[in-house]
Every structure is written in structure tokens, then in C-alpha cells.
């Protein structure tokens, strides 16, 4: 399979791109080079290779959840710009 200038023009029209003749030639060559490389990959022997979504096996890298005591409110509110009735007080956004 190869890409023609008409294919590039069609994709450019769908993408609403205004390409010059030089750009059409360039993109035709580049897309054909990509397809040629993909054809080389089809020649690889993949018998016995299971399909994967990752090259390297991964395990859960998250830590286990642990129940821990929270900080006391007095200590938390030391960093708050303003506090009222045990809650952070922020400027009103809507009136």
C-alpha cells in the first residue's frame, strides 16, 4: 500500500489545511516511509508472543491504605488564612 498525492490532498481537505505543492510532495514521501517501516514490522515472527499493552510487566505501585490519625484541627488551621466555626473561610465567589 502506498500513499498518493490525491490521498494527501483528501486528508488535507478533511483537516482544512491549505498545503502547497511542495508540502504535498513532502508529506507523500514521509507517509510512504512510515508505511514502508510498518510493513517491515509485519515481517517479524511473533508466534508464541502474547499481546500486551505494556512492554515491561507492572504491578501496583501504590502503597497500601493505612488508617492513621488526622492532624488536630488547631494545627491545621495554623496555616489557614481565615477560619470560622471549625471550617476554612474563603472569599465568596458568587453573590
PAZADO-81159 format. One record per atom (N, C-alpha, C, O, CB): x, y, z; residue in three letters. Coordinates in steps of 0.2 Angstrom, whole numbers, plus 5000, padded with zeros to 4 digits. Atoms other than C-alpha are relative to their C-alpha. Glycine has a CB too. Layout:
XYZALA/...
END
This chain:
500449945000UNK/500050005000UNK/500450065000UNK/500950065004UNK/499550005006UNK/499749945000UNK/500650174996UNK/499550065000UNK/499050064998UNK/500550014994UNK/500449945000UNK/500050354998UNK/500150044994UNK/500750054992UNK/500250045007UNK/499949955006UNK/499750464983UNK/499950075002UNK/499650085008UNK/499549974995UNK/500149934999UNK/499650644982UNK/499350025001UNK/499150065005UNK/500350054994UNK/500849994999UNK/497750634980UNK/499849985007UNK/499450015010UNK/499749954995UNK/500150024993UNK/497750544997UNK/500250065005UNK/499850085009UNK/500349945002UNK/499749954996UNK/498750685005UNK/499550064999UNK/499350105004UNK/500750024998UNK/500549955001UNK/497550814997UNK/499449995003UNK/499150045006UNK/499950014992UNK/500650024997UNK/496050725003UNK/500050015008UNK/499650045011UNK/499849934999UNK/499949994993UNK/496750725021UNK/500050075002UNK/499850095007UNK/500649965002UNK/499949934998UNK/497250905020UNK/499350034999UNK/499250085003UNK/500550034994UNK/500749975000UNK/495450945014UNK/499649995006UNK/499350035009UNK/499749984993UNK/500450024994UNK/494650855028UNK/500350035006UNK/499950055011UNK/500149925001UNK/499749974995UNK/495850935040UNK/500050084999UNK/500250125004UNK/500849985001UNK/500049935002UNK/495551105032UNK/500750035000UNK/500850095003UNK/499550045005UNK/499449975001UNK/497351135028UNK/500150024993UNK/499949984988UNK/500649945002UNK/499949975007UNK/497951235013UNK/500849984999UNK/501250025001UNK/499950074999UNK/499350025001UNK/499551145008UNK/500350024993UNK/499950034988UNK/500149925000UNK/499749985007UNK/500751204994UNK/500249934997UNK/500249885000UNK/500750045001UNK/499850065003UNK/501351084981UNK/500649975003UNK/500749905003UNK/500150024992UNK/499450034997UNK/503051064989UNK/499849965007UNK/500149915008UNK/500550065002UNK/500250044994UNK/502151015006UNK/499749944998UNK/499849895002UNK/499650055004UNK/500450065002UNK/501050894997UNK/500549944998UNK/500549885000UNK/499650014994UNK/499550045001UNK/502650814990UNK/500449975006UNK/500549915006UNK/500550034995UNK/499650024994UNK/503550815006UNK/499649955005UNK/499849905007UNK/500150065005UNK/500450044996UNK/502050735016UNK/499949934997UNK/499849885000UNK/499450035001UNK/500050065004UNK/501850605002UNK/500649955002UNK/500549895003UNK/499950014993UNK/499450044999UNK/503650545004UNK/500049985007UNK/500249925009UNK/500650054999UNK/500050014993UNK/503550555023UNK/499549945002UNK/499749895006UNK/499950065005UNK/500550054999UNK/501950455024UNK/500249934997UNK/500049885000UNK/499350024998UNK/499850065003UNK/502550325012UNK/500649975004UNK/500749905004UNK/500350014993UNK/499550034996UNK/504150305023UNK/499849975006UNK/500049915008UNK/500550055001UNK/500350034994UNK/503150275038UNK/499649934998UNK/499749885002UNK/499450055003UNK/500450075002UNK/502050135029UNK/500549954998UNK/500449895000UNK/499650024994UNK/499550055002UNK/503650055022UNK/500349975007UNK/500449915007UNK/500650034996UNK/499750024994UNK/504350045040UNK/499549955003UNK/499749905006UNK/500250065005UNK/500550044997UNK/502649975046UNK/500049934997UNK/499949885000UNK/499350035000UNK/500050075003UNK/502749835033UNK/500649965002UNK/500549905002UNK/500150024992UNK/499550044997UNK/504449785040UNK/499849975006UNK/500049925007UNK/500750055000UNK/500350034993UNK/503649765057UNK/499649944999UNK/499649895003UNK/499750055004UNK/500450065001UNK/502449645049UNK/500449944998UNK/500149884999UNK/499550024994UNK/499650055001UNK/503849535044UNK/500349965006UNK/500649915005UNK/500650024995UNK/499750034994UNK/504349495062UNK/499649945002UNK/499049945001UNK/500050055006UNK/500450064997UNK/503949325069UNK/499850015007UNK/500250025011UNK/500549944999UNK/500249994994UNK/502849345083UNK/499649945003UNK/499249955007UNK/499550065000UNK/500350064997UNK/502249165086UNK/500249995007UNK/500850005009UNK/500249944995UNK/499850024993UNK/502149125104UNK/500050075004UNK/500250065010UNK/500649965001UNK/499949944996UNK/502149315109UNK/499350025002UNK/498950044997UNK/500450054996UNK/500649984998UNK/500649365119UNK/499950074999UNK/500450115000UNK/499849985007UNK/500149925001UNK/499849535115UNK/500050035007UNK/499850005012UNK/499350014997UNK/499949964993UNK/500249665129UNK/499850074998UNK/499950094993UNK/500749995003UNK/500149925001UNK/499849845132UNK/500650035003UNK/500750095002UNK/499450025004UNK/499449974997UNK/501549865141UNK/500649964998UNK/500549904997UNK/500050025007UNK/499450045002UNK/503249815136UNK/500349965006UNK/500549915006UNK/500650044997UNK/499750024994UNK/503849795154UNK/499449985005UNK/498950025006UNK/500450055003UNK/500650014995UNK/502649705167UNK/500050055006UNK/500650065008UNK/500149925002UNK/500049964995UNK/502049815180UNK/499549985005UNK/499049945004UNK/499750074998UNK/500550024994UNK/501249785197UNK/499850075003UNK/500150125002UNK/500449965005UNK/500249944997UNK/500349905208UNK/500550045004UNK/500850015008UNK/499449985005UNK/499449964997UNK/501550045213UNK/499750045006UNK/500150085009UNK/500450044995UNK/500349964995UNK/500350125225UNK/500149965007UNK/500149905008UNK/499250014999UNK/499950034993UNK/500550095244UNK/499349985003UNK/498850005000UNK/500350065005UNK/500650034997UNK/499350005254UNK/499650065005UNK/500050105008UNK/500149945005UNK/500449954996UNK/497950115263UNK/500149985007UNK/500149935009UNK/499350014998UNK/499950014993UNK/498350135281UNK/499650055004UNK/499550115002UNK/500750015003UNK/500449954996UNK/497150215294UNK/500550035005UNK/500950005009UNK/499549965004UNK/499549964996UNK/498150355303UNK/499650055003UNK/499150085000UNK/500650024996UNK/500449954997UNK/497550485315UNK/500250074996UNK/500750084993UNK/500250015007UNK/500049945004UNK/497250655306UNK/500450055005UNK/500450045011UNK/499350034998UNK/499749954996UNK/498150815312UNK/499450035004UNK/498850045002UNK/500350054995UNK/500549964996UNK/497250915326UNK/499850064996UNK/500250094993UNK/500250015007UNK/500249945003UNK/496151055319UNK/500450065002UNK/500550104997UNK/499250015001UNK/499649944998UNK/497151185329UNK/500650004996UNK/500850064994UNK/500149995007UNK/499450005003UNK/498651135320UNK/499950014992UNK/500350054989UNK/500449935001UNK/500249985007UNK/497851135303UNK/499850074998UNK/500150104993UNK/499449954998UNK/500249935001UNK/497151305305UNK/500550055001UNK/500450115000UNK/499450015004UNK/499449964999UNK/498851375309UNK/500250034993UNK/500550084993UNK/500549975004UNK/499849985007UNK/499151385290UNK/499450034996UNK/499550054991UNK/500249934996UNK/500549975004UNK/497451445285UNK/500050075001UNK/500150105006UNK/499349975003UNK/500049934999UNK/497251625281UNK/499450035004UNK/499550085007UNK/499950034993UNK/500549984995UNK/495551635290UNK/499649935001UNK/499549894997UNK/499550054996UNK/500450054997UNK/494451515300UNK/499450025003UNK/499450075007UNK/500449955004UNK/500749984997UNK/492651515306UNK/499749945002UNK/499549904997UNK/499650054996UNK/500450064998UNK/491751385316UNK/500349934998UNK/499949894996UNK/499350004998UNK/499750075001UNK/493051245313UNK/500049994992UNK/500149934990UNK/499649955003UNK/499950015007UNK/493051275294UNK/500450064997UNK/500550115000UNK/499350004997UNK/499649955004UNK/494151365281UNK/499550064998UNK/499050044995UNK/500449974994UNK/500449955003UNK/493451535277UNK/500350034994UNK/500950054994UNK/499950065006UNK/499849975007UNK/493651595259UNK/499650054998UNK/499050065000UNK/500149944995UNK/500449955002UNK/493151745250UNK/499449974995UNK/499549924992UNK/500450054995UNK/500650035004UNK/491351725242UNK/500250014992UNK/500550064990UNK/499450055002UNK/499950005007UNK/491451685223UNK/499350034997UNK/499350074992UNK/500249934997UNK/500749985002UNK/489551705220UNK/499750055005UNK/499750045011UNK/499649944998UNK/500449954995UNK/488451845227UNK/499349984999UNK/498950025002UNK/500250074998UNK/
END
